Amino acid sequence: MIQTLDALFDGETLVPEVPLNIKSGTRVRIIVESLLPDNKPTSKSFLQTAKSLKLQGQPDWSENLDQYLYGENISENA
């Protein structure tokens, strides 16, 4: 009988994520295949990501957001 299951290695033993459908004392063959790479990619903060994009814009963009987004001036519509 062949079963495919996921397990977690705790440093000493493999711990199945679901119960095994075998009797205690049954000999088995285990083939280990890592599901995730050993080195985790480092996550970046939002600010690091924004800086890496090297976006260019006007210095007053936050003061004139509606004008830049919609081509409108709030004071004209008020």
Stockholm file with secondary structure:
# STOCKHOLM 1.0

chainA/1-78         MIQTLDALFDGETLVPEVPLNIKSGTRVRIIVESLLPDNKPTSKSFLQTAKSLKLQGQPDWSENLDQYLYGENISENA
#=GR chainA/1-78 SS CCCCCCEEECSSSEEESSCCSSCTTCCCCCCCCCSSCSSCCCCCCHHHHHHHHTCCCCTTTTTTHHHHHHSCCHHHHC
#=GC SS_cons        CCCCCCEEECSSSEEESSCCSSCTTCCCCCCCCCSSCSSCCCCCCHHHHHHHHTCCCCTTTTTTHHHHHHSCCHHHHC
//
